[in-house]
Amino acid sequence: MRWCVSIGAMLVAGVIAGGDVPGLAAPATAPAPAATEAKVDVELILAVDVSYSMDMDELALQREGYALAVTSREFLQALKTGPTGKVAVTYFEWAASSDQKIIVPWRVIDGPESAGALAEEILKAPLRRASRTSISGAINFAIPLFEANEYQGLRRVIDISGDGPNNNGELVTIARDAALAKGITINGLPIMSKETNYATMDIENLDWYYEDCVIGGAGSFVVPIKTKEKFKEAIRTKLILEVAHRVPEMRVVPAATREPRVSCTIGEKIWQERWGR
């Protein structure tokens, strides 16, 4: 089933309990996990859009949002709700179908120290922007990352954030279905914080596009960002739901039962109309 949530309606109230979180310690370099240490609650890939339609303020907000989310008290408490109390995370940025860059390779997050190390790595990498928007390229890049790591997650999740539809590479539905066939869940963070601008390939109802064309798998959901002020809150909400294996309360009718509300090839069509190729 697929789900959509408004930020205010599902901000971790039923996910976590109280308790103070110790101060963050300096990160330490961790050795490769032993077989007995490789089990985690979820293998989570954070796939983050850096296409030119994202302005520099949005890119900085996005980075800061992820860094603050993983070190938040709520996220650290959500870690404790799983059977192992650990998640494996990697973070990469994407644009065109051939443009993906790993910013943080796989590592285990199991408390304040490891979360602080992840946040530090996310923030220290230089900001960049690149051409085109290939959600399908991001999904296809993400799929083999699960096989290449040394972790054994109870779930495998690709978390995609972006501010526009697929306009490069193979069709997004083909990539999505390939991931779902491997038991991978795809969640979405559609960024809708600016006025729709045809010049930057924007579309109306990007959240519908993500719901009907991008996400899928058991418990998949979308958390849209509709104002810049909600960037950090939305990212935190999404990560907590993923780590705690929770789904929003508001149900969306599964896309398989009807035609998509937004064409899944709308990005390619806009690009063709504008550039003729």
C-alpha positions, 0 to 999 in steps of 0.5 A, spaced: 500 500 500 502 507 498 500 512 503 501 520 504 502 524 510 501 531 512 507 534 516 503 536 522 498 530 522 504 525 523 510 528 527 512 522 531 507 523 536 505 515 536 512 513 534 517 515 540 517 515 548 521 520 552 528 520 555 534 524 554 539 524 549 546 524 551 551 529 548 554 528 541 561 525 541 566 526 536 566 520 530 570 514 531 572 510 525 568 503 525 571 497 522 567 493 517 562 489 521 563 482 523 557 477 521 554 477 528 554 485 528 551 486 521 544 485 522 540 491 522 533 493 522 533 497 516 538 498 510 536 505 508 539 509 502 538 517 502 537 519 495 538 526 494 536 531 488 541 536 486 539 538 479 539 545 477 532 546 479 534 546 486 537 553 488 543 553 493 538 555 499 534 549 498 540 545 497 543 547 504 536 546 507 536 539 505 543 538 507 542 541 514 535 538 514 538 531 514 544 532 519 539 535 524 534 529 523 539 524 524 541 527 531 535 529 533 532 526 540 526 523 536 530 520 531 535 517 536 529 514 540 526 511 534 532 507 533 530 504 540 524 501 537 527 496 532 529 489 534 536 491 533 536 498 535 541 499 529 540 502 522 545 502 516 545 508 512 548 511 505 547 518 502 548 519 495 546 525 491 543 525 484 541 529 477 542 526 470 541 518 469 549 518 469 550 522 475 550 520 482 555 521 487 556 517 494 557 523 499 556 518 505 558 510 504 554 505 508 555 505 516 551 503 522 547 508 526 546 506 533 546 512 537 548 519 538 556 518 536 554 514 530 549 519 528 553 525 529 559 522 525 553 521 519 551 528 520 558 531 520 560 527 513 553 530 510 555 537 512 562 537 510 561 535 503 561 541 498 554 543 495 554 542 488 548 542 482 548 538 476 543 538 469 537 533 468 533 530 473 533 522 473 529 519 478 530 512 474 537 513 474 537 514 482 533 508 483 537 504 478 544 506 482 541 505 489 539 497 487 545 494 487 548 498 493 544 493 497 547 487 494 554 491 495 554 492 503 555 487 508 549 488 512 543 484 513 536 489 514 529 486 516 527 491 510 530 495 505 528 502 503 530 507 498 528 514 500 528 519 494 527 527 495 526 531 489 523 537 486 521 535 479 519 529 475 523 524 471 526 527 465 532 523 463 534 516 463 529 510 462 522 511 465 521 512 472 516 506 472 520 501 469 526 503 475 521 503 480 518 496 478 525 493 478 526 495 485 519 493 487 521 486 484 527 485 489 522 487 495 525 494 496 520 499 498 521 506 495 519 512 499 518 519 497 520 527 499 517 531 493 519 538 494 514 543 492 516 549 496 517 554 490 512 557 485 511 552 479 516 554 474 515 551 467 522 554 465 525 549 470 521 543 468 516 544 474 509 540 474 503 541 478 501 536 484 508 533 484 506 529 490 501 526 486 506 524 481 511 521 486 505 517 489 503 514 483 509 513 479 515 513 484 514 510 490 512 503 492 513 497 496 510 495 503 508 501 507 511 506 502 509 513 503 510 520 501 511 526 505 511 533 501 514 539 503 510 545 501 514 551 504 521 552 505 520 553 513 517 545 513 524 542 510 527 540 516 521 538 520 519 534 513 525 530 513 525 529 520 518 526 520 520 522 514 526 519 517 523 517 524 517 513 520 522 509 516 526 507 522 521 506 526 517 502 521 511 506 521 506 508 516 502 515 516 494 515 518 492 518 511 491 512 506 492 513 499 488 509 494 493 504 491 495 506 484 494 499 481 487 500 481 486 506 477 490 511 472 495 515 475 493 522 476 499 525 473 502 522 467 508 518 469 512 521 462 510 528 464 517 530 465 519 527 458 514 530 455 515 537 457 523 536 456 521 534 449 516 540 448 522 545 450 528 542 447 525 537 442 530 531 444 
